[in-house]
Amino acid sequence: MVNWKRQIVLLWWCQLLAIASMEMSEPFWPLFLRQLSPESENIVIWSAVIYGAPLFVSGLVAPYWGALGDRYGHKKMVLRASLGLALTQGLLYFSSSLWEVLVYRLLQGALAGIITAVLCLANSLAPQESRSTVIGQLTSATAAGAIFGPLLGGILIQWLSFTALFGVASITCLIITVLLMWRVSSDDKDCNLVTKTFPLKLDEGMTVSRYTHLIWLFLSVIFLLQIAKSIPSSFFALYTEEYLVATPFFTGLLFSAAGVGMMFSAPYWGKCFDRLRSGNQPLLLALIASFASLCYLLHLQTEWLILLIVRFIWGLCLGAMLPMVQALMISMTEQRQQGLLIGRAQRTIKLGNLAGVSVGALILTYWDYEAGFSVAASVYLLCSLVLFITWDKLNRSSLPEASAEQ
């Protein structure tokens, strides 16, 4: 019998490296595009479009990839995602115009989706009673990749060039693909549970669940969580520069503090939720979301060290909210449809990110930073209210417990 824990460890490292490969270039798109097309007068607009393009496309296709994984095996989807990243990063290495970059980024959004694919495969390999822990662990890998990727990207740009980012990322993802092909177990046996007549229709995907209404509530929670998280992203660097007179280094340090908190806390939250009675999980999540709202209000001060601590504590909250909402949703869904559900969740995450960034930019256009953080805090409170309602409905539905009571 394959040791599933070793498989999860391998997936953890592969996800960290894949996320780091993608994140190496994320902070530097305006600089790269300006170098690629010095005569362009709309670099800011191009940067926003090229940054958001793969998020939008991957949000649309994620449920389809998840459903295909349910039907044909999630290992195949992981290999497709890592190979897709290797291909598109390689194409970006040879890009010579803004339009080429946009096309390759759209292709990346369509072919990649490594987070969704790895999460689906890990969910199929891990036993039911450990899935919250596994989701927490993979969340920490994503956070770690998002922290170390930009740092490595800055080093490569300083010592080599912008295109070196894409070359290194392509080679890294190709190595990941080969490693996963030979070392990760296949989950094809689980796909035999899905009959050949099982419909690949998203509108019918979750109708067999007794808890469909709860699943849609959780999807709305995910959307709100991502809006709240993303609202300050569009103005955080400007805020630290104006209010804290922060250098780019300190801005990066403040920004990454949340990722550090998330990286360290997510595995522990997963273990906590695996031991917690399912009916009480939404109530704890509601309390955490309320605390995250308070953290946003505490952003409005002028001491960078205090803000660093607040950002770290907010990251501790992030390590619980989104991963554990997904874990609870998965526990309500049949094995044969969990990939489709994870794909739906990832689509909601991407769309929530785009909505949050857009709302943040709109707020800053007409109001100020205080209004931005206040609106984001209010969204967290709204999310807490929805979670409280979900907790009430969940207990009324008498959800069978998959985890031991405290």
BELMO-V207845 format. One record per residue. PHI is phi in degrees with one decimal (999 if undefined). PSI is psi in whole degrees, 0 to 359 (none if undefined). Layout:
PHI;PSI + PHI;PSI
This chain:
999;134 + -70.8;135 + -74.7;107 + -67.9;332 + -65.6;321 + -65.8;323 + -63.1;319 + -67.0;321 + -61.1;317 + -63.3;316 + -62.6;324 + -60.2;311 + -66.9;320 + -65.1;320 + -66.6;318 + -57.4;312 + -66.7;321 + -66.9;316 + -65.8;318 + -60.7;321 + -62.8;320 + -72.2;319 + -76.1;347 + -56.2;324 + -96.4;346 + -57.9;314 + -73.1;348 + -111.3;11 + -57.2;314 + -58.7;322 + -68.5;317 + -65.3;316 + -67.9;325 + -65.3;322 + -69.3;324 + -71.4;325 + -139.4;78 + -61.7;334 + -81.2;348 + -70.2;138 + -100.5;0 + -122.6;42 + -61.4;322 + -61.6;316 + -66.3;315 + -59.0;318 + -61.3;316 + -63.8;317 + -66.3;315 + -69.8;327 + -68.0;317 + -84.0;342 + -56.2;307 + -67.5;331 + -62.7;315 + -65.0;312 + -67.4;316 + -64.3;327 + -62.6;326 + -75.0;321 + -94.2;347 + -54.7;315 + -62.6;326 + -67.3;317 + -63.7;320 + -62.4;319 + -67.4;321 + -64.1;323 + -64.0;320 + -59.1;327 + -89.8;322 + -118.7;354 + 117.5;131 + -78.4;338 + -61.8;320 + -60.9;323 + -71.0;325 + -64.8;316 + -64.1;319 + -60.7;317 + -67.3;314 + -68.3;322 + -68.9;324 + -62.7;320 + -64.5;316 + -59.9;318 + -65.9;309 + -70.1;325 + -66.8;324 + -64.8;320 + -64.6;321 + -62.8;329 + -60.4;326 + -98.6;4 + -66.6;147 + -132.1;3 + -148.7;163 + -64.2;322 + -66.8;322 + -62.2;316 + -60.0;317 + -62.3;316 + -62.5;316 + -67.6;326 + -69.5;322 + -62.7;319 + -64.1;323 + -60.8;316 + -62.6;326 + -77.0;323 + -96.0;332 + -82.8;240 + 81.0;45 + -65.7;326 + -64.2;314 + -61.6;313 + -64.5;314 + -65.4;319 + -62.3;318 + -63.5;315 + -65.4;315 + -61.3;322 + -64.4;325 + -76.3;335 + -87.5;327 + -82.9;148 + -68.4;157 + -55.0;319 + -74.4;354 + -118.1;10 + -73.0;328 + -63.8;320 + -61.7;317 + -65.0;317 + -62.8;321 + -62.1;318 + -63.4;315 + -67.1;327 + -63.1;321 + -66.0;327 + -65.3;318 + -62.1;316 + -64.4;319 + -64.8;318 + -63.0;322 + -69.5;337 + -82.3;310 + -81.5;335 + -58.4;304 + -59.9;326 + -63.7;313 + -65.0;323 + -61.1;317 + -61.9;321 + -65.6;316 + -64.3;320 + -65.5;319 + -66.8;322 + -98.4;337 + -123.3;260 + -161.9;174 + -63.8;317 + -65.8;338 + -60.6;330 + -57.1;313 + -73.0;323 + -63.7;313 + -64.2;318 + -62.7;318 + -63.9;314 + -64.5;318 + -60.6;315 + -67.9;328 + -66.4;318 + -63.6;319 + -60.0;318 + -59.9;313 + -63.5;317 + -62.2;315 + -66.6;324 + -61.8;322 + -97.5;337 + -111.8;345 + -99.9;136 + -69.2;150 + -84.6;148 + -108.7;25 + -59.6;329 + -62.4;328 + -71.8;335 + -75.0;344 + -65.5;343 + -68.8;339 + -93.5;117 + -71.7;160 + -64.5;341 + -94.1;2 + -61.6;123 + -74.0;138 + -96.2;55 + -117.0;124 + -68.4;332 + -70.9;339 + -106.3;2 + -60.9;326 + -122.8;19 + -70.1;341 + -80.9;349 + -77.3;138 + -68.2;342 + -114.9;33 + -57.6;320 + -65.0;325 + -70.8;322 + -62.1;319 + -68.0;327 + -63.9;318 + -66.1;324 + -63.8;322 + -67.0;325 + -63.2;315 + -59.3;316 + -60.9;315 + -66.6;319 + -59.5;318 + -72.7;326 + -62.4;312 + -61.1;318 + -66.3;324 + -90.5;341 + -53.8;312 + -74.1;349 + -61.1;327 + -75.8;343 + -131.9;5 + -61.9;317 + -64.3;320 + -66.2;321 + -63.0;312 + -65.7;326 + -68.6;319 + -81.2;316 + -90.1;329 + -109.5;356 + 50.2;46 + -84.0;141 + -76.1;165 + -55.5;325 + -62.3;312 + -68.2;326 + -62.5;315 + -63.0;322 + -64.3;315 + -64.8;319 + -65.6;319 + -79.0;346 + -58.3;322 + -64.5;320 + -64.4;323 + -63.4;314 + -60.9;319 + -66.1;318 + -62.1;318 + -78.9;329 + -87.9;330 + -56.6;313 + -62.4;324 + -71.3;322 + -62.2;320 + -59.8;315 + -63.4;321 + -62.8;315 + -72.8;332 + -65.0;331 + -90.2;346 + -88.5;142 + -60.1;133 + -55.0;323 + -65.8;339 + -97.3;351 + -61.5;315 + -62.0;328 + -66.3;317 + -64.1;320 + -62.9;323 + -63.6;319 + -65.4;320 + -65.9;320 + -63.5;322 + -63.9;321 + -67.4;324 + -62.9;324 + -60.8;317 + -62.2;321 + -59.3;321 + -64.1;319 + -65.5;330 + -76.4;352 + -65.3;337 + -85.5;69 + -151.3;173 + -115.5;15 + -103.1;115 + -65.3;327 + -67.0;320 + -64.5;317 + -63.7;324 + -60.5;317 + -66.6;317 + -61.9;318 + -63.8;321 + -64.3;316 + -64.7;320 + -60.7;322 + -62.7;325 + -60.4;323 + -67.7;319 + -61.0;327 + -64.0;342 + -100.2;316 + -64.2;291 + -63.5;313 + -60.3;319 + -76.3;331 + -62.4;316 + -63.2;318 + -61.8;319 + -67.6;322 + -60.9;316 + -61.3;323 + -65.6;342 + -91.7;356 + -116.0;145 + -63.2;150 + -54.2;320 + -70.0;348 + -120.2;9 + -71.3;328 + -63.6;318 + -61.3;318 + -64.4;316 + -62.2;322 + -62.8;319 + -61.0;317 + -62.9;318 + -66.9;324 + -62.8;317 + -63.2;321 + -61.0;312 + -62.5;314 + -66.8;324 + -64.5;321 + -59.9;312 + -62.9;318 + -64.3;319 + -65.0;316 + -62.2;319 + -65.7;316 + -63.9;319 + -60.9;316 + -64.6;321 + -66.1;318 + -61.6;316 + -68.3;334 + -67.2;322 + -109.3;338 + -127.9;216 + -134.2;184 + -63.4;322 + -59.8;318 + -64.4;322 + -61.3;310 + -67.2;326 + -67.4;318 + -64.3;317 + -62.0;319 + -63.0;322 + -65.5;324 + -64.9;320 + -61.2;320 + -65.3;320 + -62.0;319 + -61.1;319 + -61.8;321 + -64.1;315 + -62.4;320 + -64.9;323 + -63.8;317 + -62.9;319 + -63.6;320 + -59.5;317 + -64.1;314 + -67.1;323 + -63.0;317 + -70.6;330 + -70.6;334 + -82.1;350 + 56.6;56 + -63.0;127 + -61.5;140 + -82.5;128 + -99.3;352 + -125.2;158 + -71.8;148 + -75.1;156 + -68.2;none
